[in-house]
């Protein structure tokens, strides 16, 4: 695999040289941090500074906060045997760069100065303001190409990786350094790409699915209609993995998506196969799982075969109860748009797998609709129900309900909390059938098979209020009054 490049106009051969010069130092960082474990929470700052010293081949790293005048307050520093030496090195560094850094500078800038004896001093701004925090590094053994801003970007990323008192994690610190370099330089050497890919694969082992339920709304027989698999990473942060995949490209995203697909299908089947055939309400056990997949994952040459193996390789999963959730299908997708639509149609026709259109935000997207198979769900963006303008929320929901490709049996109002400006009474009045969000249930490792008693009571009260306030002669639109609804569970066995 060759170097990964951005389309940044500022990419230069000098930046590529800086990346090559930092390959070995960043590779050292993880080992320099691992041998110091375990680390108590209050010593994480010093642990990181020790790692930076080893990574850069430096004499000292310390953080300090500026005050009015010439005063600096030392906050944390790397290991040093002699306190007098600490005072000497820190004092000299502040004398060399103090006036310069008080002038400001970009947050990740690496200010530097070289003493007559050849000792390098670097300062990196960590937090803004006159009283902000700065990192100083005294001495280093870096090649000239890496000094200054490239090294400053790495140091800033390592410190920020454990902001907020996070538990010591060497892999997180090293990954943050690689990611910052790629963002800053626009390219990294192939060996750094491969090292980041190996660590990313390692990080994926801690990824597990949680399941967010979707409620089928009806006055008499509300029920769970399916579940969305949501990535969770124990003590880590799954959002970091998605951000890294977006940064490093399709190979990373494909690994992430396939990990989630396999884990979600495995855990979903383990639970529904052990569940009773009917819920406590007497409804058939719902079936239906949606999993988010990036368009680039769909376009991989082996994507159809991989999905076929997932279904027919002994898992017992039916294509009809699996849907791939994809953002942006109703927005311009550029040159890949036709290929994505063709691949979705191929997968649907060949395997029966459905499509979830996710993230609708505008009236134009609602009117346009997707160039894809008939969707299983159509999800409004969470942004919509968070708007304070009740009229805007209502108008967008009404537009989606009226769209022939969406409609009440497909439209999911997400981020639903049963709070103004959009409550259950509004959902019943408009004819909304499907809800997802805080009211329905937060994502959890266990599938929520049916609504709770309090939810059922609230649904009945809301439906009755809407029915009673309708003027005489008005058509009955409250669910449960009129033709019977379908049984909840988009992928249920007929």
Backbone torsions as a table, in degrees:
resi	resn	phi	psi	omega
1	UNK	NA	128.3	-178.0
2	UNK	-82.3	178.9	179.7
3	UNK	-60.5	147.7	176.5
4	UNK	-93.7	129.1	-176.6
5	UNK	-123.0	140.4	168.9
6	UNK	-86.2	174.4	175.9
7	UNK	-98.0	24.7	-179.5
8	UNK	-62.7	131.4	179.7
9	UNK	-69.0	-18.1	-176.9
10	UNK	-85.3	4.1	-179.5
11	UNK	-65.7	135.7	-180.0
12	UNK	-140.2	162.4	174.1
13	UNK	-58.2	-31.1	178.5
14	UNK	-63.6	-37.3	177.6
15	UNK	-67.2	-40.1	177.1
16	UNK	-62.7	-39.3	177.8
17	UNK	-63.2	-38.1	177.9
18	UNK	-63.4	-40.9	177.9
19	UNK	-61.5	-43.7	179.6
20	UNK	-64.5	-36.8	-179.8
21	UNK	-68.1	-22.0	-176.7
22	UNK	-98.8	-1.3	-179.9
23	UNK	-57.4	-56.3	-176.5
24	UNK	-66.3	-44.0	178.0
25	UNK	-58.7	-45.1	-179.5
26	UNK	-67.9	-33.7	175.6
27	UNK	-62.5	-32.9	179.2
28	UNK	-71.6	-25.0	-170.5
29	UNK	-59.0	-47.5	-176.7
30	UNK	-59.4	-45.5	-179.3
31	UNK	-66.2	-36.6	178.7
32	UNK	-64.6	-30.8	178.4
33	UNK	-84.2	-36.0	-176.5
34	UNK	-65.1	-37.1	-175.0
35	UNK	-72.6	-11.9	177.7
36	UNK	-89.4	-8.7	-177.7
37	UNK	-71.3	152.2	-3.2
38	UNK	-78.0	161.6	-177.2
39	UNK	-129.7	129.3	175.0
40	UNK	-71.2	150.3	-174.4
41	UNK	-55.3	-38.2	-176.8
42	UNK	-75.4	-6.4	-178.8
43	UNK	-110.7	9.7	-178.7
44	UNK	-62.6	-38.1	179.3
45	UNK	-59.2	-46.0	-179.1
46	UNK	-68.6	-36.2	177.3
47	UNK	-58.2	-44.4	179.2
48	UNK	-66.2	-41.3	179.6
49	UNK	-65.0	-38.4	174.5
50	UNK	-60.0	-40.7	178.5
51	UNK	-63.6	-41.5	178.6
52	UNK	-63.2	-39.6	178.6
53	UNK	-60.2	-44.8	179.4
54	UNK	-67.5	-39.7	-178.3
55	UNK	-64.4	-42.8	-174.1
56	UNK	-91.4	-9.8	-173.4
57	UNK	67.0	41.5	-173.9
58	UNK	-98.1	172.0	176.5
59	UNK	-93.7	-32.3	-174.8
60	UNK	-160.8	143.3	169.8
61	UNK	-132.7	134.7	179.3
62	UNK	-148.6	157.0	175.1
63	UNK	-114.5	145.9	179.0
64	UNK	-149.9	159.5	-179.6
65	UNK	-115.4	133.8	-179.1
66	UNK	-81.2	149.5	176.2
67	UNK	-128.4	178.7	178.4
68	UNK	-61.7	148.3	179.5
69	UNK	72.9	-137.9	-175.5
70	UNK	-103.1	13.9	-174.3
71	UNK	-87.3	136.8	174.4
72	UNK	-129.8	140.3	179.3
73	UNK	-109.6	115.4	179.5
74	UNK	-70.5	129.0	-177.4
75	UNK	-104.5	-48.7	-179.8
76	UNK	-151.8	155.6	-179.5
77	UNK	-151.6	156.5	179.5
78	UNK	-73.6	169.1	-178.5
79	UNK	-60.8	134.3	174.1
80	UNK	-150.9	133.7	-171.3
81	UNK	-71.9	-32.4	-171.1
82	UNK	-116.5	120.0	-178.5
83	UNK	-65.5	-33.2	177.4
84	UNK	-63.9	-37.8	176.9
85	UNK	-65.3	-37.7	175.8
86	UNK	-58.4	-49.9	-178.8
87	UNK	-61.7	-38.8	-179.4
88	UNK	-66.5	-50.1	-177.0
89	UNK	-66.0	-43.9	-179.5
90	UNK	-66.1	-43.0	-179.9
91	UNK	-63.2	-41.2	179.0
92	UNK	-65.0	-42.2	179.5
93	UNK	-61.9	-43.4	-179.5
94	UNK	-68.1	-34.8	177.7
95	UNK	-66.3	-36.2	-177.4
96	UNK	-74.0	-41.0	-171.4
97	UNK	-116.1	-3.3	-175.3
98	UNK	-57.5	-49.3	-179.2
99	UNK	-64.0	-35.9	-178.5
100	UNK	-66.8	-47.8	-174.8
101	UNK	-72.5	-25.2	176.5
102	UNK	-64.9	-17.5	178.7
103	UNK	-77.9	-5.3	177.4
104	UNK	111.3	-128.8	-177.2
105	UNK	109.6	158.4	178.5
106	UNK	-66.4	152.1	-176.0
107	UNK	-56.0	-33.8	-176.9
108	UNK	-106.7	10.2	-176.3
109	UNK	-64.4	143.0	176.9
110	UNK	-107.3	88.7	176.1
111	UNK	-70.6	142.3	-177.8
112	UNK	-149.2	156.5	176.6
113	UNK	-147.3	148.2	179.4
114	UNK	-115.3	124.0	179.1
115	UNK	-76.6	163.6	177.8
116	UNK	-56.2	-28.6	178.9
117	UNK	-83.0	3.7	177.5
118	UNK	90.0	-1.3	-179.1
119	UNK	-74.4	126.1	178.6
120	UNK	-85.0	142.4	172.4
121	UNK	-128.2	131.8	-178.4
122	UNK	-126.6	142.1	176.7
123	UNK	-126.7	135.2	-178.7
124	UNK	-129.0	123.6	179.2
125	UNK	-73.4	126.5	-179.3
126	UNK	-102.5	-39.5	178.3
127	UNK	-134.3	149.9	-174.3
128	UNK	-78.6	172.1	174.2
129	UNK	97.1	161.3	-179.2
130	UNK	-63.5	-31.6	177.8
131	UNK	-98.3	22.9	-177.2
132	UNK	-72.4	172.4	-177.8
133	UNK	-96.8	140.1	178.0
134	UNK	-126.1	147.0	171.3
135	UNK	-102.6	131.4	174.7
136	UNK	-117.1	137.2	175.4
137	UNK	-123.8	127.8	-178.8
138	UNK	-109.1	120.1	179.3
139	UNK	77.3	148.7	172.6
140	UNK	-165.6	164.4	176.5
141	UNK	-117.2	26.1	-177.8
142	UNK	-74.3	149.0	168.7
143	UNK	-62.0	154.0	-176.2
144	UNK	-57.2	-34.0	-176.5
145	UNK	-63.6	-26.5	-175.7
146	UNK	-92.7	-12.2	-173.9
147	UNK	-72.8	157.0	178.3
148	UNK	84.3	-127.6	-171.0
149	UNK	-62.6	-45.1	179.1
150	UNK	-57.5	-46.9	178.3
151	UNK	-65.3	-35.8	177.8
152	UNK	-63.8	-40.0	177.3
153	UNK	-61.2	-44.0	179.3
154	UNK	-63.0	-47.4	-178.1
155	UNK	-61.9	-43.2	178.3
156	UNK	-60.4	-43.3	-179.0
157	UNK	-64.5	-40.1	179.8
158	UNK	-63.7	-45.0	178.8
159	UNK	-64.4	-45.2	-178.3
160	UNK	-66.1	-24.4	-177.4
161	UNK	-62.9	-18.6	-180.0
162	UNK	-121.9	28.9	176.9
163	UNK	-65.7	149.7	178.6
164	UNK	79.7	18.2	176.6
165	UNK	73.4	31.8	-179.0
166	UNK	-70.3	152.4	-179.3
167	UNK	-63.2	142.5	-177.4
168	UNK	-59.0	126.0	-178.6
169	UNK	-145.0	99.5	-178.6
170	UNK	-56.2	-40.0	-178.8
171	UNK	-62.8	-40.5	180.0
172	UNK	-62.7	-41.8	-179.4
173	UNK	-64.4	-44.6	-179.5
174	UNK	-67.1	-42.3	178.6
175	UNK	-61.8	-38.6	178.2
176	UNK	-62.7	-37.1	178.2
177	UNK	-65.0	-46.2	178.8
178	UNK	-61.7	-45.4	-177.6
179	UNK	-63.0	-41.3	179.6
180	UNK	-64.7	-38.0	178.5
181	UNK	-64.1	-43.7	179.7
182	UNK	-63.9	-42.1	177.7
183	UNK	-62.9	-39.5	-175.1
184	UNK	-79.0	-44.6	-173.6
185	UNK	-87.0	-27.9	-176.4
186	UNK	85.2	-7.5	178.5
187	UNK	-158.7	152.1	171.2
188	UNK	-136.3	154.2	177.7
189	UNK	-63.8	157.6	-177.6
190	UNK	-58.4	-37.4	-177.7
191	UNK	-67.6	-31.1	176.1
192	UNK	-72.9	-38.5	176.0
193	UNK	-58.5	-47.8	-178.4
194	UNK	-65.1	-38.0	178.1
195	UNK	-65.7	-40.9	178.1
196	UNK	-65.9	-38.3	178.7
197	UNK	-63.7	-41.1	179.3
198	UNK	-63.8	-42.3	178.9
199	UNK	-68.8	-37.9	177.3
200	UNK	-60.5	-43.4	177.2
201	UNK	-61.0	-39.6	176.7
202	UNK	-63.7	-42.3	179.5
203	UNK	-63.9	-31.3	-178.5
204	UNK	-65.6	-21.8	-179.8
205	UNK	-63.3	-25.7	179.1
206	UNK	-87.7	3.3	-177.1
207	UNK	-85.5	127.8	177.7
208	UNK	-131.1	152.5	178.8
209	UNK	-87.1	142.6	166.2
210	UNK	-115.5	160.4	-170.3
211	UNK	-123.2	119.7	177.6
212	UNK	-99.1	118.5	-175.6
213	UNK	-76.3	152.8	171.7
214	UNK	-112.4	129.6	-177.6
215	UNK	-95.9	130.9	170.6
216	UNK	-91.2	117.3	-169.3
217	UNK	-90.7	120.8	176.3
218	UNK	-153.9	146.1	-176.6
219	UNK	-64.9	-42.4	-174.5
220	UNK	-98.1	-31.1	-176.0
221	UNK	-134.9	59.5	174.4
222	UNK	-70.6	146.7	-179.3
223	UNK	-159.5	165.9	176.3
224	UNK	-72.0	131.2	-176.1
225	UNK	-100.9	-16.0	-178.4
226	UNK	164.8	-177.2	-177.3
227	UNK	-138.5	144.2	172.7
228	UNK	-101.7	128.2	176.2
229	UNK	-76.5	127.1	-179.3
230	UNK	-121.3	131.1	-176.4
231	UNK	-71.0	139.4	176.8
232	UNK	-138.3	148.1	-173.5
233	UNK	-134.9	44.9	176.2
234	UNK	55.0	-122.2	-179.7
235	UNK	-81.4	-8.8	179.9
236	UNK	-87.7	-161.1	-177.5
237	UNK	-133.0	111.2	-178.7
238	UNK	-62.7	-29.1	179.7
239	UNK	-61.6	-31.2	178.4
240	UNK	-63.6	-37.4	179.8
241	UNK	-68.9	-39.9	178.4
242	UNK	-67.4	-38.4	177.0
243	UNK	-64.5	-40.7	178.3
244	UNK	-64.7	-41.0	179.6
245	UNK	-63.9	-40.5	177.0
246	UNK	-64.0	-34.9	-177.6
247	UNK	-73.8	-44.4	-170.4
248	UNK	-90.8	-14.9	171.2
249	UNK	114.0	-177.7	-169.7
250	UNK	-58.1	-36.0	-178.0
251	UNK	-63.3	-39.9	177.2
252	UNK	-66.0	-45.5	-177.7
253	UNK	-65.7	-36.5	179.0
254	UNK	-64.3	-43.0	176.3
255	UNK	-60.3	-43.2	-179.4
256	UNK	-64.7	-48.9	-178.6
257	UNK	-61.8	-42.7	-177.6
258	UNK	-70.3	-34.7	174.1
259	UNK	-60.0	-46.7	-179.3
260	UNK	-65.9	-40.6	178.6
261	UNK	-59.1	-50.7	-177.3
262	UNK	-64.5	-45.1	-178.3
263	UNK	-66.9	-39.9	-178.6
264	UNK	-67.0	-45.5	178.7
265	UNK	-62.7	-43.6	179.7
266	UNK	-59.4	-50.4	-175.9
267	UNK	-71.5	-36.3	177.0
268	UNK	-61.5	-49.2	-178.4
269	UNK	-65.4	-37.6	179.7
270	UNK	-59.6	-33.6	-177.7
271	UNK	-86.2	-44.0	-178.6
272	UNK	-70.0	-29.6	179.3
273	UNK	-72.5	-22.4	177.9
274	UNK	-95.7	-4.1	-176.2
275	UNK	-85.4	157.2	175.9
276	UNK	-64.2	159.0	-176.3
277	UNK	-69.2	-22.1	-179.3
278	UNK	-133.8	152.0	176.7
279	UNK	-79.3	176.0	178.5
280	UNK	-64.9	-18.3	176.9
281	UNK	-86.0	-1.4	-177.6
282	UNK	85.7	5.7	178.1
283	UNK	-84.0	150.7	174.7
284	UNK	-59.6	149.2	177.8
285	UNK	-57.1	125.2	179.6
286	UNK	-67.0	150.3	175.5
287	UNK	-132.9	137.8	177.2
288	UNK	153.2	121.3	-178.1
289	UNK	-131.6	130.9	174.0
290	UNK	-115.9	139.9	-178.3
291	UNK	-133.8	132.3	179.5
292	UNK	-71.9	135.8	179.4
293	UNK	-139.2	136.2	178.0
294	UNK	-78.6	150.5	-179.7
295	UNK	-57.9	-37.1	-178.9
296	UNK	-64.8	-30.7	177.0
297	UNK	-67.4	-39.0	178.3
298	UNK	-64.1	-32.5	-175.0
299	UNK	-84.7	-3.2	174.9
300	UNK	-58.9	138.8	-175.8
301	UNK	-55.4	-32.7	-175.9
302	UNK	-97.7	13.6	-176.4
303	UNK	-59.3	-48.3	179.5
304	UNK	-60.8	-41.6	-179.8
305	UNK	-66.0	-38.0	178.6
306	UNK	-63.9	-42.9	178.5
307	UNK	-67.7	-36.6	177.3
308	UNK	-63.8	-40.3	177.2
309	UNK	-65.7	-36.7	178.0
310	UNK	-60.8	-39.6	-178.2
311	UNK	-82.7	-42.0	-170.0
312	UNK	-105.6	7.5	-179.9
313	UNK	-90.7	21.8	176.8
314	UNK	104.2	0.8	-177.9
315	UNK	-72.3	-31.2	-176.7
316	UNK	85.4	7.3	179.6
317	UNK	-80.3	134.5	175.5
318	UNK	-91.8	140.8	178.6
319	UNK	-58.5	-33.8	-176.9
320	UNK	-67.2	-20.2	-179.0
321	UNK	-103.6	13.1	176.3
322	UNK	-122.7	134.3	176.4
323	UNK	-135.8	140.6	-179.9
324	UNK	-94.9	125.9	-175.6
325	UNK	-96.8	121.2	-171.6
326	UNK	-132.6	128.3	177.5
327	UNK	-86.3	150.6	171.1
328	UNK	85.5	8.2	-177.5
329	UNK	-68.0	-22.1	179.3
330	UNK	-100.8	1.4	176.4
331	UNK	-105.6	159.8	177.7
332	UNK	-57.3	125.7	-177.4
333	UNK	-106.0	8.8	177.6
334	UNK	72.3	-152.9	-174.4
335	UNK	-66.3	-24.4	-177.8
336	UNK	-82.0	-9.6	-175.0
337	UNK	-53.2	-54.4	-180.0
338	UNK	-59.9	-37.9	-179.8
339	UNK	-67.1	-38.6	177.8
340	UNK	-64.4	-45.2	179.6
341	UNK	-61.8	-43.2	179.5
342	UNK	-64.1	-39.4	-179.8
343	UNK	-67.9	-40.5	177.3
344	UNK	-62.1	-41.3	178.2
345	UNK	-64.6	-41.6	178.3
346	UNK	-61.1	-45.9	-178.3
347	UNK	-66.0	-39.7	178.9
348	UNK	-66.6	-47.5	-177.9
349	UNK	-66.7	-34.9	-175.5
350	UNK	-83.0	-36.9	-171.3
351	UNK	-122.3	-9.9	-179.2
352	UNK	79.2	7.3	-179.0
353	UNK	-73.4	135.5	-177.1
354	UNK	-87.6	178.9	-178.5
355	UNK	-128.7	134.7	172.0
356	UNK	-111.4	120.4	176.0
357	UNK	-85.9	118.1	-172.1
358	UNK	-115.3	148.3	168.1
359	UNK	82.8	28.7	176.6
360	UNK	-65.2	129.0	-176.2
361	UNK	-123.7	-26.3	-170.9
362	UNK	-126.3	160.5	177.2
363	UNK	-63.7	-32.9	179.3
364	UNK	-64.9	-43.7	178.3
365	UNK	-63.5	-39.6	179.2
366	UNK	-63.9	-42.8	-178.9
367	UNK	-69.6	-34.7	-175.7
368	UNK	-71.1	-46.2	-178.0
369	UNK	72.6	166.8	-177.5
370	UNK	-89.6	149.1	171.0
371	UNK	-92.1	73.0	-171.7
372	UNK	-156.3	173.1	177.7
373	UNK	-59.3	160.2	178.0
374	UNK	-52.7	122.4	-171.4
375	UNK	-73.8	152.7	172.0
376	UNK	-76.0	-50.0	175.0
377	UNK	-129.5	153.5	169.8
378	UNK	-125.6	115.8	-172.4
379	UNK	-107.5	127.3	171.9
380	UNK	-73.9	147.2	178.7
381	UNK	-65.7	145.9	179.6
382	UNK	-59.6	-23.5	179.2
383	UNK	-57.7	-32.6	-171.3
384	UNK	-65.9	-50.3	-176.5
385	UNK	-74.8	-6.6	176.9
386	UNK	-90.1	-4.0	-178.5
387	UNK	-74.8	138.4	179.3
388	UNK	-74.1	-16.1	-177.2
389	UNK	-84.1	102.3	-178.0
390	UNK	-61.7	-35.2	179.9
391	UNK	-64.4	-38.9	178.4
392	UNK	-65.6	-44.5	179.2
393	UNK	-59.9	-48.8	-177.6
394	UNK	-61.7	-42.8	-176.8
395	UNK	-65.5	-39.0	179.6
396	UNK	-69.6	-40.3	177.3
397	UNK	-64.0	-44.0	179.2
398	UNK	-61.3	-40.9	179.8
399	UNK	-62.3	-41.9	-179.9
400	UNK	-69.3	-37.5	177.7
401	UNK	-64.7	-32.4	-178.4
402	UNK	-83.1	-16.6	-178.9
403	UNK	-68.0	128.5	-175.7
404	UNK	-62.6	-26.0	-178.7
405	UNK	-86.7	-8.7	177.8
406	UNK	-111.5	-96.9	176.9
407	UNK	81.4	171.2	-173.3
408	UNK	-65.3	-26.5	-178.1
409	UNK	-83.7	-2.2	179.0
410	UNK	-126.0	-27.6	-173.8
411	UNK	-71.5	124.8	176.4
412	UNK	-111.7	121.1	172.8
413	UNK	-86.6	111.7	-175.7
414	UNK	-91.9	169.9	-179.3
415	UNK	54.3	36.7	-177.7
416	UNK	-83.4	119.4	-178.2
417	UNK	-115.4	4.1	-176.7
418	UNK	57.0	44.5	178.9
419	UNK	-130.7	154.0	175.2
420	UNK	-56.7	144.4	12.3
421	UNK	-91.9	6.8	-176.0
422	UNK	-136.6	107.9	-177.4
423	UNK	-117.4	179.2	-178.3
424	UNK	-59.4	-38.3	178.1
425	UNK	-58.8	-39.4	177.9
426	UNK	-66.3	-39.7	179.4
427	UNK	-63.0	-46.5	179.0
428	UNK	-64.1	-42.3	-177.5
429	UNK	-63.1	-35.8	-177.7
430	UNK	-85.4	-20.3	-177.2
431	UNK	96.6	19.4	177.1
432	UNK	-68.4	134.6	179.7
433	UNK	-105.6	-28.3	-168.4
434	UNK	-124.1	130.5	-177.8
435	UNK	-132.7	148.2	175.5
436	UNK	-145.8	137.7	179.1
437	UNK	147.3	-162.3	-172.9
438	UNK	-57.2	-41.5	-179.3
439	UNK	-63.5	-40.1	-177.7
440	UNK	-73.0	-40.3	179.2
441	UNK	149.5	137.2	177.0
442	UNK	-72.7	155.6	176.7
443	UNK	-57.9	140.2	179.4
444	UNK	-146.8	162.0	179.3
445	UNK	-67.5	-29.8	-179.9
446	UNK	-96.4	139.1	176.5
447	UNK	-67.0	129.7	172.7
448	UNK	-85.2	113.6	-170.3
449	UNK	-86.6	-21.1	179.9
450	UNK	-157.8	158.7	178.1
451	UNK	-65.3	154.7	177.0
452	UNK	-80.2	166.1	-178.7
453	UNK	-57.5	-41.5	-179.8
454	UNK	-65.6	-37.9	178.1
455	UNK	-65.7	-43.8	-180.0
456	UNK	-60.9	-42.6	179.6
457	UNK	-64.6	-40.6	179.7
458	UNK	-65.7	-39.5	177.8
459	UNK	-61.7	-44.7	-179.2
460	UNK	-64.4	-41.6	179.9
461	UNK	-62.9	-44.6	-179.0
462	UNK	-63.2	-43.4	180.0
463	UNK	-62.5	-42.1	-179.0
464	UNK	-67.7	-38.2	178.4
465	UNK	-62.1	-42.5	179.2
466	UNK	-66.1	-40.4	-179.6
467	UNK	-65.2	-42.4	-175.7
468	UNK	-71.7	-27.7	-177.8
469	UNK	-88.5	-1.7	178.1
470	UNK	-73.9	139.5	179.0
471	UNK	-65.4	153.3	-179.9
472	UNK	-58.2	134.0	179.0
473	UNK	91.0	-10.3	179.6
474	UNK	-70.2	149.1	179.9
475	UNK	-68.5	143.1	-178.7
476	UNK	-79.8	110.9	179.8
477	UNK	-110.1	-1.1	-179.3
478	UNK	-73.0	129.8	-177.6
479	UNK	-58.4	134.2	-179.5
480	UNK	100.9	-5.8	176.1
481	UNK	-117.7	103.3	-175.8
482	UNK	122.5	-152.3	-179.7
483	UNK	-57.4	140.7	-178.1
484	UNK	-65.7	144.2	179.6
485	UNK	-76.1	166.9	173.3
486	UNK	-71.4	160.0	176.8
487	UNK	-73.0	131.0	-179.9
488	UNK	-58.2	148.7	179.9
489	UNK	116.5	93.7	-172.5
490	UNK	-67.1	-23.7	-179.3
491	UNK	-112.0	24.9	-176.3
492	UNK	-68.0	159.2	174.0
493	UNK	-76.3	129.3	177.7
494	UNK	-80.7	NA	NA
